[in-house]
Amino acid sequence: MPQPLMHLKILLPFGIFADKADVTRIVAETRAGSFGFLPRRLDCVAALAPGILVYETEAEGEVFTAVDEGVLIKTGATVLVSVRGALKGSDLGRLRQAVEKEFLSLDGNEKSARSVMAKLETGFLHRFAAIQHG
């Protein structure tokens, strides 16, 4: 019996970075560590940390992609990865350096903006939960 395969889409704010069919496995990094995704894994959502996303297809083998923080959503055979930025490369060492340089070193304005957005999102979620329970 043939193994079912996944369809991976890596989305950026301005477009589609990658759209791959026949993906056999995916490894993504979160703040809690690395997680592997196989085709029969249950549906899930994971918050991604800046790091290396690995996916494998029979045609391309292992593919390494540096990604900024974002979210991964697996529903059925479809895996959507929405991130702020992504870089593709074959040299894992250079990709790791790119993650450190591009995604982990935020300037003061960006840190401040992210902090404000996090507070706004948290406040919205608290008010929404209060409406649901009240």
Residue pairs with C-beta under 8 A, 6 or more apart in sequence:
3 24
3 39
4 39
4 40
4 77
5 21
5 22
5 23
5 24
5 39
5 77
6 23
6 24
6 26
6 37
6 39
6 74
6 77
6 78
6 79
7 20
7 21
7 23
7 77
7 78
7 79
8 18
8 19
8 20
8 23
8 26
8 55
8 79
8 81
9 16
9 18
9 19
9 20
9 78
9 79
9 80
9 81
10 16
10 17
10 18
10 19
10 53
10 65
10 67
10 81
10 83
10 86
11 17
11 80
11 81
11 82
11 83
12 83
12 84
12 85
12 86
13 84
17 65
17 83
17 86
17 88
18 65
18 86
18 88
20 55
20 57
20 63
21 57
22 57
22 58
22 59
23 55
23 56
23 57
23 79
24 38
24 39
24 56
24 57
24 58
25 36
25 37
25 38
25 55
25 56
26 36
26 37
26 53
26 54
26 55
26 56
26 79
27 34
27 35
27 36
27 37
27 53
27 54
27 55
28 34
28 35
28 37
28 46
28 48
28 51
28 53
28 54
28 72
28 81
29 35
29 48
29 49
29 50
29 51
29 52
29 53
30 46
30 47
30 48
30 49
31 47
31 49
35 46
37 72
37 74
37 79
39 77
41 74
43 74
43 75
43 76
44 73
44 74
45 71
45 72
45 73
45 74
46 71
46 72
47 69
47 70
47 71
48 67
48 69
48 70
48 71
48 72
48 81
48 83
49 69
50 66
50 67
50 68
50 69
50 99
50 103
50 104
51 66
51 67
51 99
52 64
52 65
52 66
52 67
52 92
52 95
52 96
52 99
53 64
53 65
53 66
53 67
53 81
53 86
54 62
54 63
54 64
54 65
55 62
55 63
55 65
56 62
56 63
57 63
63 88
64 88
64 89
64 90
64 92
64 95
65 86
65 87
65 88
65 89
65 95
66 86
66 87
66 88
66 89
66 95
66 96
66 98
66 99
66 102
66 103
67 81
67 83
67 85
67 86
67 103
68 83
68 84
68 85
68 86
68 102
68 103
69 83
69 84
69 103
70 81
70 82
70 83
70 84
71 81
71 82
71 83
72 79
72 80
72 81
73 79
73 80
73 81
73 82
84 103
85 102
85 103
87 95
87 98
87 102
89 95
89 98
106 114
